[in-house]
Amino acid sequence: MDFACPFEGQVKTYFEGAGDLRGFNPIGLPGQAVAAALALPVLEMSIGLPTMYLFGFGQEVKVVGELNLDNYRHNQVRPQRAKCPEGEAFAGYTILDGAGRGVTPEQMTEIVAAVGTEDVRVINVSIGHVDPANITAGLVERLIGSGLAKADWTGGRILYLPPGFGPLAAVMITAIYGLSEVWPRTIRLNRRADGSFHADEIVDPQSLRQFGVGLVARWDAAGKFNEGEILQKILSGMFTLMGGWLCFNHRFSYIGKLLGSEAEVEVIKYMEAKGIGKPDAIKDF
């Protein structure tokens, strides 16, 4: 990511060049917090909220688990909404500070200018030390314990200041989404030449949902072909070149001397998953 440029356009450009992502799950989300927050609504509307890889801290990325975000949102977060207190919504904006570092006066000035009102409050929702393998522990309870009323959660005036750790940022915004039914606008901090972190932009993940819908239409338009015919042509060409032979019937496929049993199993799995018909005839190439 180019930190000097707006993030929304960069995320769109990435997805436009990534190709059809349907069938890819689990997903490795960006380690950068705001990029991960922007990616989730796109994925939600194109392939569904994914299962995400969980990874640890440090330069050497090590996968420590997986988390099904759709299941987390629907079955762990949403049932907790009843615990949110009743009451009137705060008239201004609420910054949910996921990092717990607070907002500097300069950052607050920049945020106030972006939202158009000085009526902005900050609530610390940091959960402190995080176990990357158990990243949801205490998170929903911390958000509900912020004291926000149901009307605050659904009022569309939450600003999310994510923690720097990408996986936690992704899980936290998913939890906020589960409580509010809207992806919250998200503050992106960036270190500038003066050495200080500034509120460079407030991005709107919710607006990228329609972009995700458009991706599916684009994938569908690009993918109108007979998969079975193409697979068989590929296999036919491969065996023509390599001097092997292929036998199909309704129950199994056998690949002769060249590829062995592992490839045989993979072809069977692919054809069964795609519902591709298997011709009876034995073909020599």
N, C-alpha and C positions, 0 to 999 in steps of 0.2 A: 504494500500500500504506500502511496505517496502522501505523507502526512501533511504536506503543504497544500493539498488539493481536497475539495469536498469528497466525502466517502461514498455518498449514494451513487454517483455516476460511476465510480470505480467498481463498486459491487455489481452494478448492472452489467458493466462491460465484461466482468469475469464470468457471470452466468451466461451471457450471450455467446461467449466463446467456449463454454464448457461442454456443449452438446447435451443430448438427452440423458438426464440423470435418473430417470425412472428405472428401478431395479437396483440402484446403488444404495445400500443400507447395511450396516451403519455408515454414518457420515463423519468425516473428520472436519470439524468446524474450525474457522480461523482462530489462531491464538490471540489475536488482537480483539479486545473486548467489543468495541463498537462495530467492527466488521462482522463479528459473530452475531451481534444483535440485529444487524441489517440483513444477514443471510437467512435468519430463521423464518421471517414472514414469506420470503421468496420460496423457501423449501416447503413451508406449510401449504401453499397454494399450488405447488407444482408436483410434489411427491408425497406430501403429508409431513407433519412434524416428525423428524427422523429419530432414530436411535443414534445417539452421539457417542463417539469415543471419549473416554475420560483419560486424561494424561496428567502426569505429575509436573512438578516445578523443574526449573533449570534448563540449561541449553540442550541437554540430551533428552529428547522427548521419549517418554516411555509410557505405553498404554497400560492403564491400571484397572480398566473396567469399561462398562458401557451403561448408558442410561436411555431408556425409551422416553423421550420427551412428551410424546402424545399421551402415553399412559400416565406419566407424572402429572401433567396438567389436568387431565380429566378425572383421574382416580385418587390422586393424592392432594392436589391443590384445591380444585373446585369445591369438594365437599366441605372444606374449611371456611368457605365464605360466610356461612351462617354464624360464625364466631365473631365476625366484624361487628362493632357496635353500631347502633342506629345514631342518627343525629344529622345536623346540617353540614353541608360540605363547606370547607374552607373557601373563602371568596377568591383567593389568589392561587398561585402555583405552589406545589409542594415538591421539593427536590428530595428524592429518596437516595441518600448517600450510601451506596453499596460498599465503598472503600473505607468509610469511617474517617477520612482525613479532613473533612470539612470543606468549606468553600472560602477562598481568600476574598478580601474586599474587592480586588481587581476582577476576579472571576465573577463575583456577584454583579458588579457593574456591567460586565459583558452579557451576562444572562438576562439581567433586567432589560437591557437594550434590545435583546433578541425577542423577548416575550411581550414587551410593551407595557409592563407594569412593575412598580416597586414592591408589590404585595407578593413577596416570595419568601417562603420559609424552607428550612433545611431540617430533615429528620434522618438521624443516623440509623441505618438498618444493617450495618456490617455485622457479620457473624463471627468475626475474629479469626482465630486459627482454623484452617480448612484442611480436612483430610480429602485429598483428591479422589480417593477410592470410595468415599462416602459423602459426596459433595452436597447432598440434599439435607443432611442432618441439621435440624434446628432452623432451617431457612424459612419455611412457611410460618412457623411460630414467631420468628423474629419480625416478619412483615406484619402479621396480625397484631403483634405486640407494639407496633408503631403508634397505635391509637387512631389510625385513620378510620373514619366512618365508612359505611357502605357507600354513601353518597360521594365520598372523596374518591374511592376506588373507581366508581363508574362515571365520574364527572369529566374525565378527559383532561385534567389539569395536573397530571403527575409528570414530573421530569425525572428521568432515571440517570443517575451518575454512577456508572458501573465500576466495579472493582477492576483492577488491571489484569487479573488472571482470567483469561478467555473462557475456560470451561465454567467457572463460577459465574461470570457475567452472563453467559448463555442460560444457565439454569435459573439464575435470579430473574432475568427478564421474562422467562417462561412462567415462573411463579407469579410475577406481577400480572402477566397476561391472564393467567388462570383466575386471579382474584378480580380483575377489572374488565375482562373480555375485550381489551384493546391493548395493542402493543404500545408501550409508552414512548413518548418522545425522549430522545437520549442525548445527553450532553457529551461531546467529545472534547477532551482536554488535549492540548498539544504544547510541547516545549518549544518556545520560539528562540530567536537569536539572543534575547536578553537573559536566557537561562531559566525563565519562569514558565510555569504552566498556565496557559490561557484557555478560556472556553471558546475554541475556534468555531464550533458550529453546534447547532441542535438539530439532529437528524430525526426523521419521522419514519420509523420502521413500518408503521401501519400503512403508509402510502405505497409500500413495495408489494403489498399483497396482490394488487391488480397487475403489477409487473409479472408476478409469478404465474397468474392466470394466462397472461400473454405468452409466456414461455411454453406452456403446454400446447397452446394453439400452434406455435411455431414448430414444436417437436412433431406434432401430429401431421402438419403439412409436409414436413421433411421426411416422414417415415412411412408414407403410403406405398408399401411394396409387399410382395408375397415373400414372407420370411422363409417359408418352407422351400420355395423354389430357389431362393438365393443360397440357402444353406446347402442344398443338394448340388447346386452348380459349383459352389466352393469346394465341396468334398470331391465331386467328380473331377474338377480340374486338378486338385491336389494329387489324386490317385493316378490321373493320366500322366502327370509329370513325373511321379515318383515310382510308378510301376506296381502299385499295390492293387488290391481289389476290395470291394465293399459289398456286403450282403445285408439287405434289410428284410425283415418281415414284421408282422404286427406285434410281436412280443419282444424282439431284441434286435440290436444291430451289432455286427461283428466287424471289426477292423483287423485285416490281415497284417502280416509281418511288420508293418512299419510303425504303428503307434502303440500297440499293446493294450492291455486290459483297462488301464486308467483312462485312456482317451475314449475307449469303448463306452465306459460308464458315463463319461461326461457327455458324449453325444446322446445317449439314452436320456439322461436327465434333461438336456436342453430340449430335445424333441418332445418329451412328455410335458415339460413345463409350458412350452409354446403351443401344444396341441397340434403339432405338425404331423400330417399323415405320413405313413411309412409304406412305400410300395412293396408289393410282394416279390417282384421279379428280382432274380439274381443278376447283378450287373458286373461284367468284367471290363476292366479298363486297361 
